[in-house]
């Protein structure tokens, strides 16, 4: 027991002496201090001990950054949708102002009385091609009135309610508009095809001079449409072998689906009296028959 205690005391004094020697050497050795040498060996131990703490901090920072980015991204999407909505509203107002200016210029150039009306509904299915507007008997609207937009003829009024009216578009299959070729002066009948993008000239003989890009105007025959209003432009002319007629496809000038405003045109008094007289005679003929 005495020998073991003597050995432990010797080891203790040896350790103290070694520590004093290292401190003395570290104090006097300026080029390579002893503690720096030991730090190279101790650094990996410190790194491993501190690794869990750093991992927890990195995980927390990453999660927080991810949540922040998700929230910011969502906020930016909301702002984008809001700005897009505002931009769409500005475009709608701009288009409406453009249409109003065009209709104002058109109404000033017309020789007939005219008022503007808003489009409430559009029915351009395969069965019927009609538009509902917000003007009716209270505004003096009458059946048979001509309806225009800023580009050309849209159709005519076929039904009048108290505050609304129904317009039969020239694209409807039951529509027939007497037209005249602006280039040649030849007359024809323009019919609808239940397709907003295509109209058709019917019963045209091969001897008729018609070609692509010819502009067709209302001729005024039949007293339904006043003369001189543009209706469409010739797109294609097809010669049918073995037949005496040609097939002419016409593109309407008006934009049926994109119109928000239309112009109702009243006929002059002479034409109104003539229409009344024609209608009276037709009624009398029906009664006699």
C-alpha positions as CSV (number, residue, x, y, z in Angstrom):
1,X,0.0,0.0,0.0
2,X,2.9,2.4,0.8
3,X,4.5,1.6,-2.6
4,X,1.2,2.3,-4.5
5,X,0.7,5.6,-2.7
6,X,4.3,6.6,-3.4
7,X,3.9,5.8,-7.1
8,X,0.7,7.9,-7.3
9,X,2.4,10.8,-5.6
10,X,5.3,10.5,-8.0
11,X,3.0,10.5,-11.0
12,X,1.3,13.6,-9.6
13,X,4.5,15.5,-9.2
14,X,5.6,14.4,-12.6
15,X,2.4,15.7,-14.2
16,X,2.8,19.0,-12.4
17,X,6.4,19.3,-13.6
18,X,5.4,18.4,-17.1
19,X,2.7,21.1,-17.1
20,X,5.1,23.7,-15.8
21,X,7.6,22.8,-18.4
22,X,4.9,23.1,-21.2
23,X,3.8,26.5,-19.9
24,X,7.4,27.7,-19.7
25,X,8.1,26.5,-23.3
26,X,4.8,27.9,-24.6
27,X,5.7,31.3,-23.0
28,X,9.2,31.5,-24.4
29,X,8.6,29.8,-27.8
30,X,7.1,32.5,-30.1
31,X,7.3,30.7,-33.4
32,X,5.2,27.7,-32.5
33,X,3.3,27.8,-29.1
34,X,2.6,24.5,-27.5
35,X,-1.2,25.1,-27.1
36,X,-1.5,25.6,-30.9
37,X,0.1,22.2,-31.4
38,X,-2.5,20.6,-29.0
39,X,-5.3,22.5,-30.7
40,X,-4.8,20.6,-33.9
41,X,-5.6,17.4,-32.0
42,X,-8.4,18.8,-29.8
43,X,-10.3,20.6,-32.7
44,X,-11.9,17.4,-34.2
45,X,-13.1,16.5,-30.7
46,X,-14.7,19.9,-30.2
47,X,-16.2,19.7,-33.8
48,X,-17.8,16.3,-33.0
49,X,-19.1,17.5,-29.6
50,X,-20.6,20.7,-31.2
51,X,-22.1,18.8,-34.2
52,X,-25.6,18.1,-32.7
53,X,-26.0,21.7,-31.7
54,X,-25.1,22.9,-35.1
55,X,-27.3,20.4,-36.8
56,X,-30.3,21.5,-34.7
57,X,-29.6,25.2,-35.5
58,X,-29.2,24.4,-39.2
59,X,-32.5,22.4,-39.3
60,X,-34.4,25.2,-37.5
61,X,-32.9,27.8,-39.8
62,X,-33.8,25.8,-42.9
63,X,-37.3,25.1,-41.8
64,X,-37.9,28.7,-40.9
65,X,-36.4,29.9,-44.2
66,X,-38.6,27.4,-46.1
67,X,-41.8,28.6,-44.4
68,X,-40.9,32.2,-45.0
69,X,-40.3,31.5,-48.7
70,X,-43.6,29.7,-49.0
71,X,-45.4,32.6,-47.3
72,X,-43.7,35.2,-49.5
73,X,-44.4,33.1,-52.6
74,X,-48.1,32.9,-51.7
75,X,-48.2,36.6,-51.1
76,X,-46.6,37.3,-54.4
77,X,-49.1,35.1,-56.2
78,X,-52.0,37.1,-54.5
79,X,-50.4,40.3,-55.6
80,X,-50.0,39.0,-59.2
81,X,-53.6,38.0,-59.4
82,X,-54.7,41.4,-58.0
83,X,-52.5,43.2,-60.6
84,X,-53.8,41.0,-63.4
85,X,-57.3,41.7,-62.4
86,X,-56.7,45.5,-62.4
87,X,-55.0,45.2,-65.8
88,X,-58.0,43.4,-67.2
89,X,-60.3,46.0,-65.9
90,X,-58.2,48.7,-67.4
91,X,-58.2,46.9,-70.8
92,X,-62.0,46.5,-70.6
93,X,-62.5,50.2,-69.9
94,X,-60.0,51.1,-72.7
95,X,-61.9,48.8,-75.2
96,X,-65.2,50.2,-74.1
97,X,-63.9,53.8,-74.5
98,X,-62.6,52.8,-78.0
99,X,-66.0,51.4,-78.9
100,X,-67.8,54.5,-77.6
101,X,-65.6,56.8,-79.6
102,X,-66.1,54.7,-82.8
103,X,-69.9,54.6,-82.3
104,X,-69.9,58.4,-81.6
105,X,-68.0,59.1,-84.8
106,X,-70.4,56.7,-86.7
107,X,-73.5,58.3,-85.2
108,X,-72.3,61.8,-86.1
109,X,-71.7,60.7,-89.7
110,X,-75.2,59.1,-90.1
111,X,-78.1,61.0,-91.6
112,X,-80.6,59.1,-89.5
113,X,-81.5,59.2,-85.9
114,X,-79.4,56.7,-83.8
115,X,-78.9,55.7,-80.2
116,X,-76.3,53.4,-78.5
117,X,-77.4,50.2,-76.6
118,X,-75.6,47.7,-74.4
119,X,-75.4,44.1,-75.3
120,X,-77.0,42.0,-72.5
121,X,-76.7,38.5,-73.9
122,X,-75.4,36.7,-77.0
123,X,-76.8,33.5,-78.4
124,X,-74.7,32.3,-81.3
125,X,-75.4,28.5,-81.2
126,X,-76.0,26.4,-84.3
127,X,-79.8,26.9,-84.0
128,X,-80.1,30.6,-83.8
129,X,-77.9,33.7,-84.0
130,X,-79.4,36.5,-81.8
131,X,-78.4,39.3,-79.4
132,X,-80.3,40.8,-76.6
133,X,-79.9,44.6,-75.9
134,X,-81.0,46.9,-73.1
135,X,-83.3,49.2,-75.2
136,X,-87.0,48.5,-75.9
137,X,-90.3,50.3,-76.3
138,X,-89.5,52.9,-73.7
139,X,-86.6,54.1,-76.0
140,X,-88.8,54.0,-79.1
141,X,-87.2,50.9,-80.6
142,X,-89.2,49.3,-83.4
143,X,-89.1,45.9,-85.2
144,X,-87.1,46.0,-88.4
145,X,-84.6,48.6,-87.2
146,X,-81.1,48.4,-88.5
147,X,-78.4,47.6,-85.9
148,X,-74.7,48.5,-86.4
149,X,-71.4,48.3,-84.6
150,X,-68.3,50.4,-85.4
151,X,-67.4,48.1,-88.3
152,X,-70.6,47.3,-90.1
153,X,-74.1,45.9,-90.1
154,X,-74.9,43.4,-87.3
155,X,-78.5,42.7,-88.1
156,X,-82.0,44.0,-87.4
157,X,-84.5,44.1,-84.5
158,X,-87.0,41.3,-84.7
159,X,-88.7,41.5,-81.2
160,X,-89.2,44.5,-78.9
161,X,-90.0,44.3,-75.2
162,X,-90.6,47.1,-72.7
163,X,-86.9,47.5,-71.9
164,X,-85.1,45.0,-74.0
165,X,-85.0,44.0,-77.7
166,X,-83.9,41.0,-79.7
167,X,-81.6,41.4,-82.7
168,X,-81.4,38.8,-85.5
169,X,-77.8,38.8,-86.6
170,X,-76.9,38.7,-90.3
171,X,-75.0,35.4,-89.6
172,X,-78.3,33.6,-88.8
173,X,-79.5,31.2,-91.4
174,X,-82.8,32.9,-91.7
175,X,-81.2,36.3,-92.4
176,X,-81.1,37.6,-96.0
177,X,-79.6,41.0,-96.7
178,X,-79.8,42.7,-100.1
179,X,-76.3,43.9,-100.9
180,X,-74.4,45.6,-103.7
181,X,-70.8,45.0,-104.8
182,X,-69.0,48.3,-104.1
183,X,-66.5,47.6,-107.0
184,X,-68.9,46.6,-109.8
185,X,-72.4,47.7,-108.6
186,X,-73.9,44.3,-109.1
187,X,-76.6,43.3,-106.6
188,X,-77.0,40.0,-104.8
189,X,-78.5,38.5,-101.6
190,X,-76.2,37.8,-98.7
191,X,-77.5,35.0,-96.3
192,X,-76.3,33.7,-93.0
193,X,-74.9,30.2,-92.4
194,X,-75.3,30.0,-88.6
195,X,-71.6,30.6,-88.4
196,X,-70.4,34.0,-87.1
197,X,-67.3,33.9,-89.4
198,X,-68.9,33.0,-92.7
199,X,-71.7,34.4,-94.8
200,X,-72.7,33.3,-98.3
201,X,-73.9,35.0,-101.6
202,X,-76.6,32.9,-103.2
203,X,-77.8,32.4,-106.8
204,X,-74.9,34.1,-108.4
205,X,-74.4,33.2,-112.1
206,X,-71.0,32.5,-113.4
207,X,-71.1,35.7,-115.5
208,X,-71.1,37.9,-112.3
209,X,-67.8,39.7,-111.7
210,X,-66.9,39.0,-108.1
211,X,-63.5,38.5,-106.7
212,X,-61.6,38.2,-103.4
213,X,-61.6,41.4,-101.2
214,X,-64.7,42.9,-102.8
215,X,-66.6,44.9,-100.2
216,X,-70.4,44.3,-100.0
217,X,-72.7,47.1,-98.9
218,X,-76.4,47.2,-98.2
219,X,-78.3,48.0,-101.4
220,X,-81.5,49.3,-99.8
221,X,-83.8,46.9,-101.7
222,X,-86.7,45.5,-99.8
223,X,-86.7,48.6,-97.5
224,X,-85.3,46.5,-94.6
225,X,-81.8,47.8,-94.5
226,X,-80.9,51.4,-95.5
227,X,-78.4,51.6,-98.4
228,X,-74.7,52.1,-98.1
229,X,-73.7,50.3,-95.0
230,X,-70.8,47.8,-95.1
231,X,-71.7,44.2,-94.4
232,X,-68.9,41.9,-95.4
233,X,-65.8,41.2,-97.5
234,X,-65.5,38.4,-100.1
235,X,-63.1,35.7,-99.0
236,X,-63.3,33.0,-101.6
237,X,-65.0,32.4,-105.0
238,X,-65.5,28.8,-106.0
239,X,-66.6,27.6,-109.5
240,X,-68.7,24.5,-109.3
241,X,-68.3,22.2,-112.3
242,X,-71.5,21.3,-114.0
243,X,-73.5,24.1,-112.3
244,X,-74.6,27.5,-113.5
245,X,-73.9,29.2,-110.2
246,X,-70.8,30.1,-108.2
247,X,-70.2,29.7,-104.5
248,X,-69.0,32.9,-102.7
249,X,-67.9,32.9,-99.1
250,X,-68.1,36.2,-97.3
251,X,-66.4,37.3,-94.0
252,X,-68.7,39.6,-92.0
253,X,-67.1,42.9,-90.9
254,X,-68.7,43.1,-87.5
255,X,-67.4,41.2,-84.5
256,X,-70.6,39.6,-83.1
257,X,-69.1,37.9,-80.0
258,X,-66.8,40.8,-78.9
259,X,-69.3,43.7,-79.2
260,X,-70.4,45.3,-76.0
261,X,-72.1,48.3,-77.6
262,X,-74.3,48.6,-80.7
263,X,-76.0,51.4,-82.5
264,X,-79.7,51.4,-83.3
265,X,-80.6,53.4,-86.4
266,X,-84.1,54.7,-87.2
267,X,-85.2,55.0,-90.8
268,X,-86.2,58.4,-92.2
269,X,-89.9,59.4,-92.3
270,X,-90.4,58.6,-96.0
271,X,-89.1,55.0,-95.5
272,X,-91.2,54.6,-92.4
273,X,-94.4,55.7,-94.3
274,X,-93.4,53.4,-97.2
275,X,-93.0,50.4,-94.9
276,X,-96.3,51.1,-93.2
277,X,-98.0,51.3,-96.6
278,X,-96.4,48.0,-97.7
279,X,-97.4,46.3,-94.5
280,X,-101.0,47.6,-94.9
281,X,-101.2,46.2,-98.4
282,X,-99.8,42.9,-97.3
283,X,-102.4,42.6,-94.6
284,X,-105.2,43.5,-97.1
285,X,-104.0,40.8,-99.5
286,X,-104.0,38.2,-96.7
287,X,-107.6,39.2,-95.8
288,X,-108.7,38.9,-99.4
289,X,-107.0,35.5,-99.8
